């Protein structure tokens, strides 16, 4: 039970193939398990680790030849929006760095194209710091969507006030709270590129923010945009750790580890509720799609 709503979900991966067709996997029980109340259908679309792959992979690429590309992604998103009333579109970080498009345009082109596609929010990946705080600060103005990060403290940097810790979206009468978690930058990013940015423990942050969203804002659904990585062999905090130790988070949209999950993971949290954990590889090859059905 989340804020007076019962929730069921259907999870899909949409692969952007050479012909622009869609591959779909994994779906759960139909919504007939609910009462006679008409459910609110909310579709969550998501990407991660795009790395400036504006064009499809090359036709002679050893892997993923002629797959992906911003044009196909845009067409697919537009199609889904034309078929579904309540859609939210998110990205889990590492939007740029990886092709000559970034070398020439910096982040401007990526952000402008994502704005045209109607992204609702994104979180910050470690590669967003590749041109330093100044580089990110000069480009973030081209993004017509907010960057949500809850565990980076930018108060002593030029990014102060340029990101938000969470945002509440309203769709079909439901309140959807979204927060964001970034990976530890020390040892991963040159210290001069993140300056006085302070890193706060992501698990403690997640527990604090999800509690705030649930109890203070009475959200019906809570989503975490994470650039922590899916899973690790050591004690590094990952999406799976956040899912296992959280209480109110319903969906974790992941990035960083470039993990191609065969199907979205379902992990039981501290409340005994299943959390959907999803990540769609890298390079814009796949769009994740999760359909939630909420009814009172």
C-alpha positions as CSV (number, residue, x, y, z in Angstrom):
1,X,0.0,0.0,0.0
2,X,1.5,3.3,-1.0
3,X,-0.3,6.5,0.0
4,X,-3.8,5.0,-0.4
5,X,-3.0,3.3,-3.7
6,X,-2.4,-0.4,-4.4
7,X,0.3,-0.9,-7.0
8,X,1.0,-3.5,-9.7
9,X,3.6,-3.2,-12.4
10,X,4.6,-4.5,-15.8
11,X,8.2,-4.3,-16.8
12,X,9.6,-4.2,-20.3
13,X,12.8,-3.5,-22.2
14,X,12.5,-1.7,-25.6
15,X,15.6,-2.3,-27.7
16,X,16.3,0.2,-30.5
17,X,17.1,-2.1,-33.4
18,X,18.3,-1.3,-36.8
19,X,14.8,-1.4,-38.3
20,X,13.4,0.6,-35.4
21,X,11.4,-2.4,-34.1
22,X,10.8,-3.2,-30.4
23,X,11.7,-6.3,-28.4
24,X,9.7,-6.8,-25.2
25,X,10.4,-9.2,-22.3
26,X,8.9,-9.9,-18.9
27,X,5.4,-9.0,-17.8
28,X,3.5,-9.8,-14.6
29,X,-0.1,-10.7,-13.8
30,X,-2.9,-8.7,-15.5
31,X,-4.6,-5.9,-13.6
32,X,-7.8,-8.0,-13.2
33,X,-6.4,-8.8,-9.7
34,X,-7.6,-5.4,-8.6
35,X,-11.0,-4.2,-7.4
36,X,-13.6,-2.6,-9.7
37,X,-12.0,0.8,-9.4
38,X,-10.3,1.9,-12.6
39,X,-6.6,1.9,-12.0
40,X,-4.3,4.8,-12.8
41,X,-1.9,3.7,-15.5
42,X,1.5,5.4,-15.2
43,X,4.3,4.5,-17.6
44,X,7.9,5.2,-16.6
45,X,10.5,5.3,-19.5
46,X,14.2,5.5,-18.6
47,X,17.7,5.5,-20.1
48,X,21.2,5.6,-18.6
49,X,24.8,5.9,-19.7
50,X,24.0,7.3,-23.1
51,X,27.5,8.7,-23.5
52,X,26.7,11.1,-26.4
53,X,25.7,8.3,-28.8
54,X,23.7,10.7,-30.9
55,X,23.9,8.5,-34.0
56,X,23.3,4.8,-34.2
57,X,26.3,2.6,-33.7
58,X,28.3,2.2,-37.0
59,X,27.2,-0.3,-39.6
60,X,30.5,-2.1,-39.3
61,X,30.7,-2.0,-35.5
62,X,31.6,-5.4,-34.0
63,X,28.7,-5.1,-31.6
64,X,25.3,-3.4,-31.8
65,X,25.9,-2.4,-35.5
66,X,23.3,0.1,-36.6
67,X,21.5,0.0,-33.3
68,X,20.4,2.9,-31.1
69,X,20.5,6.6,-32.0
70,X,18.6,9.7,-30.8
71,X,16.2,9.7,-33.7
72,X,15.0,6.2,-33.0
73,X,14.7,6.9,-29.3
74,X,12.7,10.0,-30.0
75,X,10.3,8.2,-32.3
76,X,9.8,5.4,-29.8
77,X,9.1,7.8,-27.0
78,X,6.7,9.7,-29.1
79,X,4.9,6.5,-30.1
80,X,4.5,5.5,-26.5
81,X,3.3,8.9,-25.4
82,X,0.6,8.8,-28.2
83,X,-0.7,5.5,-26.8
84,X,-0.4,6.3,-23.1
85,X,-1.8,9.2,-21.1
86,X,0.5,9.4,-18.1
87,X,4.2,9.0,-19.0
88,X,7.4,10.1,-17.2
89,X,10.8,10.0,-18.8
90,X,14.0,9.8,-16.8
91,X,17.8,9.4,-17.2
92,X,20.2,7.9,-14.7
93,X,23.4,9.8,-15.6
94,X,26.5,9.7,-17.8
95,X,24.6,11.5,-20.5
96,X,27.7,12.7,-22.3
97,X,31.4,11.8,-22.9
98,X,32.1,9.0,-25.4
99,X,31.8,10.3,-29.0
100,X,33.1,13.3,-30.9
101,X,29.8,15.0,-30.4
102,X,30.8,15.7,-26.9
103,X,34.2,16.9,-27.8
104,X,32.7,19.5,-30.2
105,X,29.4,20.5,-28.6
106,X,30.2,19.6,-25.0
107,X,26.9,18.8,-23.3
108,X,24.8,21.3,-25.3
109,X,23.6,19.0,-28.0
110,X,22.8,16.1,-25.6
111,X,20.8,18.4,-23.3
112,X,18.9,20.1,-26.1
113,X,17.9,16.9,-27.8
114,X,16.8,15.4,-24.5
115,X,14.8,18.6,-23.8
116,X,13.1,18.2,-27.2
117,X,12.2,14.6,-26.3
118,X,10.6,15.8,-23.1
119,X,12.7,14.3,-20.4
120,X,11.2,15.0,-17.0
121,X,14.4,14.7,-15.0
122,X,17.9,13.2,-14.8
123,X,20.5,12.5,-12.2
124,X,24.2,13.2,-12.4
125,X,26.7,10.6,-13.4
126,X,30.5,10.8,-12.8
127,X,31.2,11.7,-16.4
128,X,29.1,14.8,-16.0
129,X,32.1,16.1,-14.1
130,X,34.6,15.4,-17.0
131,X,34.9,19.1,-17.8
132,X,34.9,20.2,-14.2
133,X,32.3,22.1,-12.3
134,X,32.7,25.0,-14.6
135,X,32.0,22.8,-17.6
136,X,28.9,21.4,-16.1
137,X,27.7,24.8,-14.9
138,X,28.1,26.3,-18.3
139,X,26.1,23.6,-20.0
140,X,23.3,22.7,-17.6
141,X,21.4,25.8,-18.7
142,X,20.7,24.0,-22.0
143,X,18.7,21.3,-20.2
144,X,15.0,22.0,-20.0
145,X,14.6,19.5,-17.2
146,X,15.9,19.4,-13.6
147,X,18.9,17.4,-12.4
148,X,17.9,15.6,-9.2
149,X,20.7,14.7,-6.8
150,X,20.2,14.1,-3.1
151,X,23.6,13.2,-1.8
152,X,26.0,15.7,-3.4
153,X,26.4,18.9,-1.4
154,X,27.2,21.6,-3.9
155,X,26.7,24.5,-1.4
156,X,30.4,25.5,-1.6
157,X,30.6,25.3,-5.4
158,X,29.3,27.2,-8.4
159,X,26.7,24.4,-8.8
160,X,24.9,25.6,-5.7
161,X,21.2,25.9,-6.5
162,X,21.6,24.3,-9.9
163,X,20.3,20.9,-8.8
164,X,17.4,19.8,-6.6
165,X,17.3,17.0,-4.0
166,X,13.9,15.7,-5.1
167,X,10.9,16.5,-7.1
168,X,7.2,15.6,-6.9
169,X,5.4,14.8,-10.2
170,X,1.6,14.6,-10.5
171,X,0.1,12.2,-13.0
172,X,-3.5,11.1,-13.1
173,X,-4.2,12.2,-9.5
174,X,-1.1,10.3,-8.2
175,X,1.9,12.0,-6.5
176,X,5.2,10.5,-7.6
177,X,8.3,11.5,-5.6
178,X,11.7,11.2,-7.3
179,X,15.1,11.5,-5.6
180,X,18.6,11.0,-7.0
181,X,21.8,9.3,-5.8
182,X,25.3,9.8,-7.1
183,X,28.4,7.6,-6.8
184,X,31.5,8.5,-4.7
185,X,33.6,10.8,-6.8
186,X,36.9,10.5,-4.9
187,X,39.1,8.0,-6.6
188,X,36.9,8.0,-9.7
189,X,37.0,11.6,-10.8
190,X,40.0,13.9,-10.7
191,X,39.5,16.0,-7.5
192,X,40.0,19.3,-9.4
193,X,36.9,18.4,-11.5
194,X,34.5,18.3,-8.5
195,X,36.3,20.8,-6.2
196,X,34.5,21.3,-2.9
197,X,31.6,19.0,-3.7
198,X,30.8,17.0,-0.6
199,X,29.7,13.4,-0.9
200,X,27.0,12.2,1.6
201,X,26.4,8.5,2.3
202,X,23.8,7.4,-0.3
203,X,22.0,4.9,1.9
204,X,21.5,7.3,4.8
205,X,20.4,9.9,2.2
206,X,18.0,7.5,0.6
207,X,16.4,6.6,3.9
208,X,16.0,10.3,4.9
209,X,14.6,11.4,1.5
210,X,12.2,8.5,1.0
211,X,10.8,9.1,4.6
212,X,10.4,12.7,3.8
213,X,8.6,12.0,0.5
214,X,6.4,9.4,2.1
215,X,5.5,11.0,5.4
216,X,5.7,14.8,4.8
217,X,4.6,14.9,1.1
218,X,2.4,11.7,1.2
219,X,3.5,10.5,-2.2
220,X,1.8,7.5,-3.8
221,X,5.0,6.2,-5.4
222,X,8.7,6.8,-4.9
223,X,11.4,6.5,-7.6
224,X,15.2,6.7,-7.1
225,X,17.3,7.8,-10.0
226,X,20.7,6.2,-9.2
227,X,24.2,6.4,-10.6
228,X,25.6,4.1,-7.9
229,X,25.8,0.9,-10.0
230,X,23.7,-2.3,-10.0
231,X,25.8,-4.6,-7.8
232,X,29.4,-5.1,-6.5
233,X,31.3,-8.0,-4.9
234,X,32.6,-5.7,-2.1
235,X,30.7,-3.5,0.3
236,X,30.3,-0.6,-2.2
237,X,26.7,0.7,-1.9
238,X,24.8,-0.3,-5.0
239,X,21.2,-0.2,-6.3
240,X,20.6,-3.7,-4.8
241,X,21.8,-2.5,-1.4
242,X,19.6,0.6,-1.5
243,X,16.6,-1.7,-2.5
244,X,17.3,-4.2,0.3
245,X,17.6,-1.5,3.1
246,X,14.9,0.9,2.0
247,X,11.3,1.1,3.3
248,X,9.3,3.2,0.8
249,X,11.1,3.3,-2.5
250,X,9.2,1.5,-5.3
251,X,11.5,1.8,-8.3
252,X,15.3,2.2,-8.7
253,X,16.4,3.4,-12.1
254,X,20.1,2.6,-12.3
255,X,23.2,3.5,-14.2
256,X,27.0,3.5,-14.0
257,X,27.8,-0.2,-14.3
258,X,26.4,-0.5,-17.9
259,X,24.4,-3.5,-16.8
260,X,22.2,-5.2,-19.4
261,X,19.6,-6.9,-17.2
262,X,17.7,-9.8,-18.9
263,X,14.7,-8.7,-16.9
264,X,14.2,-6.0,-14.2
265,X,15.2,-7.3,-10.7
266,X,12.7,-7.6,-7.9
267,X,14.2,-7.1,-4.4
268,X,12.3,-7.3,-1.1
269,X,12.9,-4.3,1.1
270,X,12.8,-3.7,4.9
271,X,9.0,-3.3,4.7
272,X,8.6,-6.7,3.0
273,X,7.6,-5.0,-0.3
274,X,9.2,-5.7,-3.7
275,X,11.3,-2.9,-5.2
276,X,11.8,-2.9,-9.0
277,X,15.5,-2.4,-9.9
278,X,16.1,-1.7,-13.6
279,X,19.1,-0.7,-15.7
280,X,19.4,-0.7,-19.5
281,X,23.1,-1.0,-20.4
282,X,24.7,1.9,-22.2
283,X,24.8,3.9,-25.4
284,X,21.1,4.5,-25.9
285,X,20.6,0.9,-27.1
286,X,17.6,0.2,-24.9
287,X,14.8,2.2,-23.4
288,X,13.4,0.8,-20.1
289,X,9.6,0.8,-19.7
290,X,7.8,0.1,-16.5
291,X,4.0,0.3,-16.4
292,X,2.5,0.9,-12.9
293,X,-1.2,0.5,-12.2
294,X,-2.4,2.2,-9.1
295,X,-5.9,2.0,-7.6
296,X,-7.4,3.1,-4.3
